[in-house]
């Protein structure tokens, strides 16, 4: 039995007819050691007519369904041969089916029992039916079974009540779980453990710890190893090291056996609370370690940013590294925004051939590809899933949609989305995000309407992505409508992020007064994202007074937000207020801030090449700068005039201002892309860490026409598809 599962009662027969209990053939059933012998006994029982005896038949059903060498399919065939199976035989099959991956079969047997059995379900029937309902996550079904339990008088049974608590907790119905708990005339450790585990799983860590303290005060029931595993999980989720340490000392003081499962739970708590010293101290004293122990330490070091220690743990694994260990390292790099390192580990895994990538490996690696814009590897992973006949579950589908969207191939993302048989809210939300970042706001609205037709309930993230899509496409009316529907129709209270999206929608459209009014009416304190959206709108519409106010508010929340200084400085520069630009530069120096350097990457033949502003470290720098000279000459002949207001700092000489723009990282990436990828049918895909400046945007449009090349640029906020001298954003960005 799993450490956290709800123990269920052993079924005892309800048949008093044991006429053949001592029959030599029936007695052989208990001595049976393999399936072949069991089938021989089955044959003998058929010849001896023992199937007319419900007790004898039920013993065979039990062995075929629940022994170490059981076969549920065979057990069902045996059951169907019994002329009048007793309730015990029904319960055995219901119990066996409840533990399979197809709990619906358990419910089917239960329905058959209600119609075909001469006896009513008893207290040994309902726990397994409730367990199956929990696995299915069917709230209405479970509530209906609960009603039957009460009607039949089993509402006070300890085992049945424990299963009901487990069911309600699994379905997220904590109020019902609490009511079931409160109404119980007696409770055991399992009751308390089920409540604590359920509270932790549903994000109520504080209440879980409070339940533990209440359990401590019980006279007849004492916390056990399962209890403290649940409480340690709560401490880890709360990142409450103080209580976590207290629980650790409680375990030692009360003589709770330090099993491997419990040691791993303590390790997990320490690593999640960021106390790697305590985690290491325990890890080094553990007499037994498994892959979970090593992986927990690896993930803990990675989460703390100590990748050298994480790698040392990885390399020190005493046995063959299983895929979970590789996954921990890949995921750690990916989640800490080190996509290149994550991909390097994935490549190392492929070369080593010691473990085979699984779904978790591929999801993490696809996420790293998304961050880096490494579409060739992402495409390879997609092909790999087909080659290995991997089932594209919702996690992989969402990861593929996200990868293709963020790597600039929206058509491929849509293809994956529409080819999926089953799409959950995450897949719908991912495609909405993809459509939004590519400026396809009207299509995003259409997809959202289809989502409603498919009866998939939107989440808070769904609305963030939908409102963002409206913002990028100037859909003010639609954005207002969806925002107003959130709480009224979908019962989702708008968060700070949703208000930030609305400020962005209104601000981009030039409705700055309405944006300010919305901020003033917010039910919560405006966050940095709200003031940042307003500041960005002020840059677009060159509203200095409002920008200064928004910038000050933003810096009150995030004093080291260099983006706020840069945005306001760009507004000053666009209006020729160079004295104010100089002051902003001085303020940044005074607080020890530097403008984040522009960094752009371009993928060529599966390798990602990165360029910083003014970069000359690339092996092909000479060719790149020669190409830049060529581009500069050709775009000038087409009437290009540089937008010098895009320079943050004051550069007095006009040619130096122009040179500064000329050296922007996205232009270096563009030049390298033109040199390396000579096929006009292949788009040049560039990823930039910052917003593309207006000057580079103008140059990209001209280059796409002059060189007859499609250029796809992903900046911090969205995609720009340049083709034939036009951009997909229609200059609304």
C-alpha positions as CSV (number, residue, x, y, z in Angstrom):
1,X,0.0,0.0,0.0
2,X,1.3,3.5,-0.9
3,X,2.3,5.7,2.0
4,X,-0.5,8.2,1.4
5,X,-3.3,5.9,0.2
6,X,-6.4,5.4,2.3
7,X,-6.4,1.9,3.8
8,X,-9.5,-0.1,2.9
9,X,-11.0,-3.0,4.9
10,X,-10.2,-6.6,4.1
11,X,-13.3,-8.2,2.6
12,X,-14.7,-11.1,4.5
13,X,-17.3,-13.4,3.0
14,X,-21.0,-12.8,3.8
15,X,-21.9,-16.3,2.8
16,X,-22.6,-18.8,5.7
17,X,-22.8,-21.7,3.2
18,X,-19.4,-23.5,3.6
19,X,-20.6,-26.9,2.7
20,X,-17.6,-27.5,0.5
21,X,-15.1,-25.5,2.5
22,X,-13.1,-28.6,3.4
23,X,-13.3,-30.2,-0.1
24,X,-9.7,-31.2,-1.1
25,X,-9.9,-29.2,-4.4
26,X,-11.1,-26.0,-2.6
27,X,-8.3,-26.3,0.0
28,X,-5.8,-26.4,-2.8
29,X,-6.6,-22.8,-3.8
30,X,-4.8,-21.5,-0.7
31,X,-1.7,-23.5,-1.6
32,X,-1.6,-22.3,-5.2
33,X,1.6,-20.5,-6.2
34,X,1.1,-19.7,-9.9
35,X,-1.5,-19.0,-12.5
36,X,-1.0,-22.4,-14.2
37,X,-1.9,-24.3,-11.0
38,X,-4.9,-22.1,-10.5
39,X,-6.2,-22.9,-13.9
40,X,-5.8,-26.6,-13.2
41,X,-7.8,-26.2,-9.9
42,X,-10.5,-24.2,-11.9
43,X,-10.8,-27.2,-14.3
44,X,-11.2,-29.6,-11.4
45,X,-13.8,-27.5,-9.7
46,X,-15.8,-27.4,-13.0
47,X,-15.7,-31.2,-13.2
48,X,-16.7,-31.6,-9.5
49,X,-19.6,-29.2,-9.9
50,X,-18.1,-26.9,-7.2
51,X,-19.3,-23.8,-8.9
52,X,-22.8,-24.3,-7.6
53,X,-21.4,-23.5,-4.2
54,X,-21.0,-19.7,-3.9
55,X,-18.4,-20.0,-1.2
56,X,-16.1,-22.3,-3.1
57,X,-16.5,-20.2,-6.3
58,X,-15.8,-17.0,-4.4
59,X,-12.4,-18.4,-3.2
60,X,-11.4,-19.0,-6.7
61,X,-12.5,-15.5,-7.8
62,X,-10.5,-14.0,-4.9
63,X,-7.3,-15.8,-6.0
64,X,-7.6,-15.1,-9.7
65,X,-8.4,-11.4,-9.0
66,X,-6.2,-10.4,-6.0
67,X,-3.3,-12.9,-5.7
68,X,0.3,-12.1,-6.7
69,X,-0.3,-13.9,-10.0
70,X,-3.7,-12.6,-10.6
71,X,-5.4,-11.9,-13.9
72,X,-8.4,-9.6,-13.7
73,X,-9.6,-10.6,-17.2
74,X,-9.5,-14.3,-16.2
75,X,-11.1,-13.5,-12.8
76,X,-14.0,-11.9,-14.6
77,X,-14.4,-15.0,-16.8
78,X,-14.5,-17.2,-13.7
79,X,-17.0,-14.9,-12.1
80,X,-19.3,-15.1,-15.1
81,X,-19.3,-18.9,-14.8
82,X,-20.8,-18.8,-11.2
83,X,-24.6,-19.4,-11.3
84,X,-25.3,-17.3,-8.3
85,X,-22.3,-15.3,-7.1
86,X,-22.4,-14.2,-3.6
87,X,-21.8,-10.6,-2.5
88,X,-18.3,-11.5,-1.5
89,X,-17.5,-12.4,-5.2
90,X,-19.0,-9.1,-6.4
91,X,-17.0,-7.2,-3.8
92,X,-13.7,-8.9,-4.9
93,X,-14.2,-7.8,-8.5
94,X,-15.2,-4.3,-7.6
95,X,-12.2,-4.0,-5.3
96,X,-9.8,-5.3,-8.1
97,X,-11.2,-3.0,-10.7
98,X,-11.0,0.0,-8.4
99,X,-7.2,-0.4,-8.3
100,X,-6.8,-0.5,-12.1
101,X,-6.2,2.3,-14.6
102,X,-9.8,1.9,-15.7
103,X,-11.9,2.8,-12.6
104,X,-15.0,3.0,-14.9
105,X,-15.0,-0.8,-14.9
106,X,-15.4,-0.8,-11.1
107,X,-18.5,1.4,-11.5
108,X,-19.9,-0.9,-14.2
109,X,-19.6,-3.9,-11.8
110,X,-21.3,-1.9,-9.1
111,X,-24.2,-1.1,-11.4
112,X,-24.4,-4.8,-12.4
113,X,-24.4,-5.7,-8.6
114,X,-27.4,-3.4,-8.0
115,X,-29.4,-5.1,-10.8
116,X,-28.3,-8.7,-10.6
117,X,-27.2,-9.5,-7.1
118,X,-29.8,-10.7,-4.6
119,X,-28.0,-8.9,-1.8
120,X,-27.5,-5.1,-1.3
121,X,-24.1,-3.5,-1.3
122,X,-22.5,-3.5,2.1
123,X,-19.8,-1.6,4.0
124,X,-17.1,-3.6,2.1
125,X,-18.6,-2.5,-1.3
126,X,-18.8,1.2,-0.9
127,X,-15.1,2.1,-0.1
128,X,-13.9,0.7,-3.4
129,X,-16.8,2.4,-5.4
130,X,-15.9,5.7,-3.7
131,X,-12.2,5.1,-4.5
132,X,-13.1,4.6,-8.2
133,X,-15.2,7.8,-8.2
134,X,-12.1,9.7,-6.8
135,X,-9.9,8.3,-9.6
136,X,-12.5,9.4,-12.1
137,X,-12.7,12.8,-10.4
138,X,-16.5,12.7,-10.9
139,X,-18.0,15.0,-8.3
140,X,-21.7,14.2,-9.1
141,X,-21.1,10.5,-9.1
142,X,-19.3,10.6,-5.7
143,X,-22.0,12.7,-4.2
144,X,-24.6,10.2,-5.4
145,X,-22.7,7.3,-3.9
146,X,-22.4,9.3,-0.7
147,X,-26.2,9.6,-0.7
148,X,-26.6,5.8,-1.1
149,X,-24.1,5.3,1.8
150,X,-26.3,7.4,4.1
151,X,-29.5,5.8,2.9
152,X,-28.2,2.3,3.6
153,X,-27.0,3.3,7.1
154,X,-23.2,3.2,6.5
155,X,-22.6,6.9,7.0
156,X,-21.0,6.3,10.4
157,X,-18.7,3.5,9.2
158,X,-15.0,4.5,9.7
159,X,-13.7,3.0,6.5
160,X,-16.4,4.4,4.4
161,X,-16.1,7.9,5.9
162,X,-12.3,7.8,5.4
163,X,-12.8,7.1,1.7
164,X,-15.4,9.9,1.4
165,X,-12.8,12.4,2.9
166,X,-10.3,11.1,0.4
167,X,-12.8,11.4,-2.5
168,X,-13.8,15.0,-1.7
169,X,-10.2,16.1,-1.2
170,X,-9.2,14.6,-4.5
171,X,-12.0,16.5,-6.2
172,X,-11.1,19.7,-4.5
173,X,-14.3,19.8,-2.5
174,X,-12.7,20.7,0.8
175,X,-15.9,22.0,2.4
176,X,-17.5,18.6,1.9
177,X,-14.3,16.9,3.2
178,X,-14.4,19.1,6.3
179,X,-18.1,18.3,6.8
180,X,-17.5,14.5,6.4
181,X,-14.6,14.8,8.9
182,X,-16.7,16.8,11.5
183,X,-19.7,14.3,11.3
184,X,-17.6,11.2,12.1
185,X,-18.4,9.6,15.5
186,X,-14.9,8.1,15.5
187,X,-11.7,8.8,13.8
188,X,-8.3,7.1,13.3
189,X,-4.9,8.1,12.0
190,X,-6.0,7.6,8.5
191,X,-8.9,10.1,8.9
192,X,-6.5,12.8,10.0
193,X,-3.9,11.9,7.4
194,X,-6.5,12.0,4.6
195,X,-7.5,15.5,5.7
196,X,-3.9,16.8,6.0
197,X,-2.9,15.4,2.7
198,X,-6.1,16.8,1.0
199,X,-5.5,20.2,2.5
200,X,-1.9,20.2,1.2
201,X,-2.9,19.1,-2.3
202,X,-5.4,21.8,-2.5
203,X,-3.1,24.7,-1.5
204,X,-4.2,25.0,2.2
205,X,-0.8,24.4,3.8
206,X,-1.6,26.6,6.9
207,X,-4.8,24.7,7.6
208,X,-2.9,21.4,7.1
209,X,-0.4,22.4,9.8
210,X,-3.3,23.4,12.1
211,X,-4.9,20.0,11.6
212,X,-1.6,18.4,12.6
213,X,-1.5,20.5,15.8
214,X,-5.1,19.4,16.5
215,X,-4.2,15.8,15.9
216,X,-1.3,16.1,18.4
217,X,-3.9,17.0,21.1
218,X,-5.9,13.8,20.5
219,X,-5.6,11.3,23.4
220,X,-6.0,8.0,21.5
221,X,-4.5,8.9,18.1
222,X,-0.9,9.8,17.5
223,X,0.7,11.2,14.3
224,X,2.7,8.6,12.4
225,X,5.1,8.7,9.5
226,X,2.4,9.3,6.9
227,X,1.1,12.3,9.0
228,X,4.5,14.0,9.1
229,X,5.2,13.4,5.4
230,X,2.0,15.4,4.7
231,X,3.0,18.1,7.2
232,X,6.5,18.3,5.7
233,X,5.0,18.8,2.3
234,X,2.9,21.7,3.7
235,X,6.1,23.3,5.1
236,X,7.8,22.9,1.8
237,X,4.9,24.6,-0.1
238,X,4.8,27.4,2.5
239,X,8.6,27.6,2.4
240,X,8.3,27.7,6.2
241,X,11.7,26.5,7.4
242,X,11.0,27.3,11.1
243,X,8.0,24.9,11.3
244,X,9.8,22.4,9.0
245,X,12.7,22.2,11.4
246,X,10.2,21.8,14.3
247,X,8.5,18.9,12.5
248,X,12.0,17.3,12.0
249,X,12.7,17.5,15.7
250,X,9.2,16.3,16.5
251,X,10.0,13.1,14.5
252,X,13.2,12.5,16.4
253,X,11.6,13.2,19.8
254,X,8.6,11.0,19.3
255,X,10.5,8.0,17.9
256,X,8.8,8.0,14.5
257,X,10.8,5.5,12.4
258,X,13.0,7.3,9.8
259,X,12.1,5.4,6.7
260,X,13.5,6.2,3.3
261,X,10.2,7.8,2.3
262,X,10.3,10.1,5.4
263,X,13.9,11.0,4.9
264,X,13.2,12.0,1.4
265,X,10.2,14.1,2.6
266,X,12.5,16.0,5.0
267,X,15.1,16.5,2.3
268,X,12.4,17.8,0.0
269,X,11.2,20.3,2.7
270,X,14.7,21.6,3.3
271,X,15.5,22.1,-0.4
272,X,12.2,23.8,-1.0
273,X,12.8,26.1,1.9
274,X,16.2,26.9,0.5
275,X,18.2,25.4,3.4
276,X,20.7,23.3,1.4
277,X,23.1,23.2,4.5
278,X,20.4,21.3,6.5
279,X,19.5,19.2,3.4
280,X,23.2,18.2,2.9
281,X,23.6,17.4,6.6
282,X,20.7,14.9,6.4
283,X,21.7,13.6,3.0
284,X,25.2,12.7,4.2
285,X,23.9,10.8,7.2
286,X,21.3,8.8,5.3
287,X,22.1,5.1,5.5
288,X,19.9,4.4,2.5
289,X,19.4,6.6,-0.6
290,X,17.4,6.1,-3.7
291,X,17.1,8.0,-7.0
292,X,14.5,10.3,-5.3
293,X,17.1,11.3,-2.6
294,X,19.7,12.2,-5.2
295,X,17.3,13.9,-7.5
296,X,15.9,16.0,-4.6
297,X,19.4,17.3,-3.8
298,X,20.1,18.0,-7.4
299,X,16.9,20.0,-7.9
300,X,17.6,21.8,-4.6
301,X,21.0,23.0,-5.6
302,X,19.8,24.0,-9.0
303,X,16.9,25.9,-7.5
304,X,19.4,27.7,-5.3
305,X,21.4,28.6,-8.4
306,X,24.4,26.4,-7.4
307,X,24.6,24.6,-10.7
308,X,28.2,23.3,-10.0
309,X,26.9,21.5,-6.9
310,X,23.9,20.2,-8.9
311,X,26.2,18.9,-11.6
312,X,28.5,17.3,-8.9
313,X,25.5,15.5,-7.4
314,X,24.5,14.3,-10.9
315,X,28.0,13.0,-11.7
316,X,28.2,11.3,-8.2
317,X,25.2,9.1,-8.7
318,X,26.4,5.6,-7.7
319,X,24.1,3.7,-10.1
320,X,23.0,4.2,-13.6
321,X,21.3,7.5,-14.0
322,X,17.6,7.0,-14.7
323,X,15.5,9.4,-16.7
324,X,14.1,11.2,-13.6
325,X,17.6,12.4,-12.7
326,X,18.3,13.7,-16.2
327,X,14.9,15.4,-16.1
328,X,15.7,17.1,-12.8
329,X,18.9,18.7,-14.3
330,X,17.3,19.7,-17.6
331,X,14.3,21.1,-15.8
332,X,16.4,23.0,-13.3
333,X,18.4,24.8,-16.1
334,X,15.2,25.4,-18.1
335,X,13.2,26.9,-15.2
336,X,16.1,29.1,-14.1
337,X,16.3,30.7,-17.6
338,X,19.4,28.8,-18.7
339,X,18.0,27.3,-21.9
340,X,21.4,26.7,-23.6
341,X,22.5,24.6,-20.7
342,X,19.2,22.6,-20.6
343,X,19.6,21.8,-24.3
344,X,23.3,20.8,-23.7
345,X,22.2,18.3,-21.0
346,X,19.5,17.0,-23.4
347,X,22.1,16.5,-26.1
348,X,24.4,14.7,-23.5
349,X,21.5,12.4,-22.7
350,X,21.0,11.6,-26.4
351,X,24.7,10.8,-26.8
352,X,25.0,8.7,-23.7
353,X,22.0,6.5,-24.5
354,X,21.8,5.4,-20.9
355,X,18.2,6.5,-20.6
356,X,15.4,7.1,-23.0
357,X,13.7,10.6,-23.0
358,X,10.2,10.5,-21.6
359,X,7.4,13.0,-21.7
360,X,8.9,15.1,-18.9
361,X,12.2,15.3,-20.7
362,X,10.6,16.5,-23.9
363,X,8.4,19.0,-22.3
364,X,11.3,20.6,-20.4
365,X,13.5,20.6,-23.5
366,X,10.7,22.1,-25.7
367,X,10.4,24.8,-23.1
368,X,14.1,25.5,-23.4
369,X,13.7,25.6,-27.2
370,X,10.9,28.1,-26.8
371,X,13.1,30.4,-24.7
372,X,16.0,30.2,-27.1
373,X,14.1,30.2,-30.4
374,X,15.7,26.9,-31.3
375,X,13.1,25.6,-33.7
376,X,15.2,23.0,-35.4
377,X,15.7,21.0,-32.2
378,X,12.0,21.6,-31.4
379,X,11.0,20.2,-34.8
380,X,13.4,17.2,-34.2
381,X,11.6,16.5,-30.9
382,X,8.2,16.6,-32.6
383,X,9.4,14.1,-35.2
384,X,10.9,12.0,-32.4
385,X,7.5,11.7,-30.7
386,X,6.0,10.4,-33.9
387,X,8.9,8.0,-34.5
388,X,8.6,6.6,-31.0
389,X,4.8,6.4,-31.2
390,X,4.5,8.6,-28.1
391,X,1.0,9.6,-27.2
392,X,0.7,13.3,-27.5
393,X,-0.9,14.1,-24.1
394,X,-2.0,17.6,-23.1
395,X,1.4,18.5,-21.6
396,X,3.3,17.6,-24.8
397,X,0.6,19.3,-27.0
398,X,0.8,22.5,-25.0
399,X,4.7,22.4,-25.1
400,X,4.7,21.9,-28.9
401,X,2.2,24.7,-29.4
402,X,4.3,27.0,-27.2
403,X,7.5,26.1,-28.9
404,X,6.3,26.6,-32.4
405,X,4.6,29.9,-31.4
406,X,7.6,31.3,-29.7
407,X,9.9,30.1,-32.5
408,X,7.9,32.1,-35.0
409,X,6.0,29.3,-36.8
410,X,2.4,30.0,-35.9
411,X,1.0,27.8,-38.7
412,X,2.8,24.8,-37.3
413,X,1.5,25.6,-33.8
414,X,-2.1,25.8,-35.2
415,X,-1.5,22.5,-37.0
416,X,-0.5,20.8,-33.7
417,X,-3.5,22.4,-31.9
418,X,-6.1,21.4,-34.4
419,X,-4.7,17.8,-34.8
420,X,-5.1,17.1,-31.1
421,X,-8.0,14.8,-30.2
422,X,-8.3,16.2,-26.7
423,X,-7.5,19.8,-25.8
424,X,-7.5,21.0,-22.2
425,X,-7.5,24.6,-21.0
426,X,-3.7,24.8,-21.1
427,X,-3.7,23.9,-24.9
428,X,-6.4,26.5,-25.6
429,X,-4.6,29.1,-23.5
430,X,-1.3,28.3,-25.3
431,X,-2.7,28.8,-28.8
432,X,-4.4,32.1,-27.6
433,X,-1.0,33.3,-26.4
434,X,0.5,32.3,-29.7
435,X,-2.1,34.1,-31.8
436,X,-1.7,37.2,-29.6
437,X,2.0,37.5,-29.8
438,X,1.8,37.1,-33.6
439,X,-0.7,40.0,-33.8
440,X,-3.6,37.7,-34.8
441,X,-6.1,39.2,-32.3
442,X,-9.3,38.6,-34.3
443,X,-8.3,35.0,-34.8
444,X,-7.7,34.7,-31.0
445,X,-11.2,36.0,-30.4
446,X,-12.6,33.4,-32.8
447,X,-10.6,30.6,-31.1
448,X,-11.9,31.7,-27.7
449,X,-15.5,31.5,-29.0
450,X,-14.7,27.9,-30.2
451,X,-13.3,27.2,-26.8
452,X,-16.7,28.1,-25.3
453,X,-18.5,25.9,-27.8
454,X,-16.2,23.0,-26.8
455,X,-17.3,23.7,-23.2
456,X,-13.8,24.1,-21.9
457,X,-13.8,26.4,-18.9
458,X,-11.3,29.3,-19.3
459,X,-8.8,30.0,-16.6
460,X,-7.2,33.2,-15.3
461,X,-4.3,32.6,-17.7
462,X,-6.7,32.1,-20.6
463,X,-8.0,35.7,-20.0
464,X,-4.5,37.1,-19.7
465,X,-3.6,35.7,-23.0
466,X,-6.9,36.7,-24.6
467,X,-6.7,40.3,-23.4
468,X,-3.0,40.5,-24.5
469,X,-4.1,39.4,-27.9
470,X,-6.7,42.1,-28.0
471,X,-4.0,44.6,-27.0
472,X,-1.6,43.7,-29.7
473,X,-4.3,44.1,-32.4
474,X,-6.0,47.2,-31.1
475,X,-9.3,45.4,-30.3
476,X,-10.5,47.8,-27.6
477,X,-14.2,47.0,-27.8
478,X,-13.6,43.2,-27.6
479,X,-11.1,43.6,-24.8
480,X,-13.5,45.7,-22.7
481,X,-16.2,43.1,-23.3
482,X,-14.1,40.1,-22.3
483,X,-12.8,42.0,-19.2
484,X,-16.4,42.8,-18.1
485,X,-17.4,39.1,-18.6
486,X,-14.7,37.6,-16.5
487,X,-16.4,37.9,-13.1
488,X,-20.0,38.3,-14.3
489,X,-20.0,35.3,-16.7
490,X,-17.0,33.1,-15.8
491,X,-16.7,33.8,-12.0
492,X,-13.0,34.7,-12.4
493,X,-12.1,37.8,-10.4
494,X,-9.7,40.0,-12.5
495,X,-6.2,40.1,-11.1
496,X,-3.5,42.8,-11.3
497,X,-2.3,41.2,-14.5
498,X,-5.7,41.5,-16.2
499,X,-5.9,45.2,-15.2
500,X,-2.4,45.7,-16.7
501,X,-3.7,44.1,-19.9
502,X,-6.6,46.5,-20.0
503,X,-4.4,49.5,-19.3
504,X,-2.2,48.3,-22.2
505,X,-5.3,48.0,-24.5
506,X,-6.6,51.4,-23.7
507,X,-3.1,53.0,-23.6
508,X,-2.0,51.7,-27.0
509,X,-5.2,53.0,-28.5
510,X,-4.5,56.4,-27.1
511,X,-7.2,56.3,-24.5
512,X,-4.9,57.4,-21.8
513,X,-7.6,59.2,-19.7
514,X,-9.6,56.0,-19.6
515,X,-6.5,54.0,-18.7
516,X,-5.8,56.4,-15.7
517,X,-9.5,56.1,-14.7
518,X,-9.3,52.3,-14.7
519,X,-6.2,52.4,-12.5
520,X,-8.0,54.7,-10.1
521,X,-10.9,52.3,-9.8
522,X,-8.9,49.1,-9.3
523,X,-10.0,47.1,-6.2
524,X,-6.4,46.3,-5.4
525,X,-3.2,48.3,-5.3
526,X,-1.8,48.8,-8.9
527,X,1.3,46.7,-9.4
528,X,4.5,47.3,-11.4
529,X,2.9,45.7,-14.5
530,X,0.1,48.3,-14.4
531,X,2.4,51.3,-14.2
532,X,4.7,49.7,-16.8
533,X,1.8,49.3,-19.2
534,X,0.8,53.0,-18.7
535,X,4.4,54.1,-19.1
536,X,4.7,52.1,-22.4
537,X,1.6,53.8,-23.7
538,X,3.0,57.2,-22.8
539,X,6.1,56.4,-24.9
540,X,3.8,55.6,-27.9
541,X,1.8,58.8,-27.5
542,X,4.7,61.0,-26.2
543,X,2.8,62.1,-23.1
544,X,5.6,63.4,-20.9
545,X,3.7,64.5,-17.8
546,X,1.8,61.2,-17.4
547,X,4.9,59.2,-18.2
548,X,6.9,61.0,-15.4
549,X,4.1,60.1,-12.9
550,X,3.9,56.5,-14.1
551,X,7.6,56.1,-13.9
552,X,7.8,57.4,-10.3
553,X,5.0,55.1,-9.2
554,X,6.8,52.2,-10.9
555,X,10.1,53.0,-9.3
556,X,8.4,53.2,-5.9
557,X,7.5,49.5,-6.3
558,X,10.6,48.4,-8.2
559,X,13.5,50.9,-7.5
560,X,15.9,48.9,-9.6
561,X,13.7,48.6,-12.7
562,X,16.1,49.8,-15.3
563,X,13.3,49.5,-18.0
564,X,11.4,52.4,-16.4
565,X,14.4,54.7,-16.7
566,X,15.0,53.6,-20.3
567,X,11.3,54.2,-21.3
568,X,11.1,57.6,-19.8
569,X,14.5,58.5,-21.3
570,X,13.3,57.4,-24.7
571,X,10.3,59.6,-24.4
572,X,12.6,62.6,-23.6
573,X,14.8,61.7,-26.5
574,X,11.9,61.4,-29.0
575,X,11.0,65.0,-28.1
576,X,14.6,66.2,-28.3
577,X,14.8,66.8,-24.5
578,X,18.5,65.8,-24.3
579,X,19.1,67.5,-21.0
580,X,16.4,65.3,-19.4
581,X,18.0,62.3,-21.1
582,X,21.3,63.2,-19.4
583,X,19.6,63.5,-16.0
584,X,18.0,60.1,-16.4
585,X,21.4,58.6,-17.3
586,X,22.9,60.2,-14.1
587,X,20.0,58.9,-12.0
588,X,20.7,55.4,-13.3
589,X,24.4,55.7,-12.5
590,X,23.7,57.1,-9.0
591,X,21.6,54.0,-8.1
592,X,24.1,51.7,-9.8
593,X,21.9,50.6,-12.7
594,X,22.9,49.9,-16.3
595,X,20.7,49.6,-19.3
596,X,20.2,45.9,-20.0
597,X,22.4,45.1,-23.1
598,X,20.6,44.2,-26.2
599,X,21.1,40.5,-27.2
600,X,19.8,38.9,-30.3
601,X,20.1,35.3,-31.6
602,X,19.6,33.6,-34.9
603,X,19.4,29.8,-35.5
604,X,21.4,28.5,-38.5
605,X,21.7,24.7,-39.2
606,X,20.6,23.8,-35.7
607,X,23.1,26.1,-33.9
608,X,22.0,29.3,-32.1
609,X,24.4,32.3,-32.6
610,X,24.1,35.2,-30.2
611,X,25.1,38.8,-30.7
612,X,25.4,41.7,-28.3
613,X,25.2,45.3,-29.3
614,X,28.4,46.2,-31.2
615,X,29.6,42.6,-30.9
616,X,32.8,41.7,-32.7
617,X,33.5,38.3,-31.1
618,X,31.9,36.1,-33.7
619,X,34.3,34.2,-35.9
620,X,32.6,35.7,-38.9
621,X,32.7,39.3,-37.6
622,X,34.5,40.6,-40.7
623,X,31.9,39.2,-43.1
624,X,29.1,40.4,-40.8
625,X,30.2,44.0,-40.7
626,X,30.9,43.9,-44.4
627,X,27.3,42.8,-44.9
628,X,26.1,45.5,-42.6
629,X,27.8,48.1,-44.8
630,X,26.1,46.7,-47.8
631,X,22.7,46.7,-46.1
632,X,23.2,50.4,-44.9
633,X,24.0,51.5,-48.4
634,X,21.1,49.7,-50.0
635,X,18.5,50.9,-47.5
636,X,19.7,54.5,-47.8
637,X,19.2,54.3,-51.6
638,X,15.6,53.3,-50.8
639,X,15.0,56.5,-48.8
640,X,15.9,55.3,-45.3
641,X,16.6,58.0,-42.7
642,X,17.8,56.9,-39.2
643,X,15.5,57.6,-36.2
644,X,18.2,59.1,-33.9
645,X,15.7,59.6,-31.1
646,X,16.0,55.9,-30.4
647,X,19.4,56.5,-28.8
648,X,19.3,56.4,-25.0
649,X,22.4,58.5,-24.3
650,X,23.3,61.9,-25.7
651,X,25.7,61.5,-28.6
652,X,26.4,64.9,-30.1
653,X,27.8,63.9,-33.5
654,X,25.1,62.9,-35.9
655,X,27.2,60.2,-37.6
656,X,27.9,58.6,-34.2
657,X,24.2,58.5,-33.4
658,X,23.7,56.7,-36.6
659,X,26.6,54.3,-35.9
660,X,25.0,53.4,-32.5
661,X,21.8,52.3,-34.2
662,X,23.8,50.5,-36.9
663,X,25.4,48.3,-34.2
664,X,22.2,47.1,-32.6
665,X,22.2,43.3,-31.9
666,X,19.3,42.5,-34.2
667,X,21.0,44.0,-37.2
668,X,24.1,41.9,-36.5
669,X,21.9,38.8,-36.3
670,X,20.2,39.9,-39.5
671,X,23.5,40.3,-41.4
672,X,24.7,36.9,-40.2
673,X,21.4,35.3,-41.2
674,X,21.6,36.8,-44.7
675,X,25.2,35.5,-45.1
676,X,24.5,32.0,-43.7
677,X,21.0,31.3,-45.0
678,X,21.1,32.0,-48.7
679,X,17.9,30.1,-49.5
680,X,15.2,32.8,-50.1
681,X,12.5,30.3,-49.2
682,X,13.7,30.0,-45.6
683,X,12.8,32.8,-43.2
684,X,15.5,34.4,-41.1
685,X,14.3,34.0,-37.5
686,X,15.7,36.4,-34.9
687,X,15.1,36.4,-31.1
688,X,15.8,39.6,-29.1
689,X,15.7,40.1,-25.4
690,X,14.5,43.7,-25.5
691,X,11.8,45.5,-27.5
692,X,12.9,46.1,-31.1
693,X,13.5,49.8,-31.7
694,X,11.6,51.8,-34.3
695,X,14.7,52.4,-36.3
696,X,15.6,48.7,-36.6
697,X,11.9,48.0,-37.3
698,X,12.0,50.4,-40.3
699,X,15.3,48.8,-41.5
700,X,13.8,45.3,-41.3
701,X,10.9,46.3,-43.4
702,X,13.1,47.7,-46.1
703,X,15.5,44.7,-46.0
704,X,12.6,42.2,-46.4
705,X,11.7,44.0,-49.7
706,X,15.2,44.8,-51.0
707,X,16.6,41.2,-50.4
708,X,13.2,39.5,-51.0
709,X,13.5,37.7,-47.7
710,X,11.0,36.9,-45.0
711,X,12.3,38.0,-41.6
712,X,10.7,36.9,-38.3
713,X,11.7,38.9,-35.2
714,X,10.6,38.0,-31.7
715,X,11.2,40.7,-29.2
716,X,10.4,40.8,-25.5
717,X,6.7,41.4,-26.2
718,X,5.6,40.0,-29.6
719,X,6.5,38.8,-33.1
720,X,7.1,40.9,-36.2
721,X,6.8,39.1,-39.6
722,X,8.5,41.3,-42.2
723,X,7.8,40.5,-45.8
724,X,7.7,42.5,-49.0
725,X,8.4,45.8,-47.1
726,X,5.5,45.3,-44.6
727,X,5.3,44.1,-41.1
728,X,2.5,41.9,-39.6
729,X,2.1,44.4,-36.7
730,X,0.9,47.0,-39.2
731,X,3.0,49.4,-37.1
732,X,0.6,49.0,-34.2
733,X,3.1,48.0,-31.5
